[in-house]
Amino acid sequence: MAALPALLGGFARVTELEVSTRSKGEGALALEADEPGVLEQARAFIRENDDVVNVCITLTLVCVGLDQQPLEIDHGALLWIDIDLDEDGRLDPTTDDPIRLRVQLNADIYAPLSWGNVRDNTPLATLNADRLAGALERIERAIPAELIEIDAPDYPGMVDPRGFRVP
């Protein structure tokens, strides 16, 4: 979790962080990223609570518009860290992947086909695809993990491990 903000680079910035625990429930800790020492507060909370089951990091996407001007998309993506614990509060040994990192995009600025009013999104996707691809590559290199699944049924044949394929 601590490494993720730096790995985002020019793709996004963290705006909110929420930690859920088994004992305290959903949103046991909720922080705005502009609060001083937010990462240190989150790390301290996680060290003090050994039953963390989820961390949700809300991102503002940092993009470029067709006019080549900076464009930010609030709540444009989420990073989820899900942790499966057994009855004793330890990592669940019966689960193949007890710790998972999920990337959830809430905007299709990287997709060549949009679900918005303008369906052909190729120009915007071309301008922004490298930002997403770079972040995914940095995360893959820095975190010892493997890609398990790509869930993008609305974008058949357009998504790979580095994001969207732009023609």
Secondary structure, DSSP 8 states (H G I E B T S, - for coil): --SHHHHHTTSEEEEEEEEEETTTEEEEEEEETTSTTHHHHHHHHHHH-TTEEEEEEEEEEEEE-TTS-EEEEEEEEEEEEEE-B-TTSSB-TTSS-SEEEEEEE---TT-SB-SSSS-B-HHHHHHHHHHHHHHHHHHHHHS---------TTSTTTEETTEE---
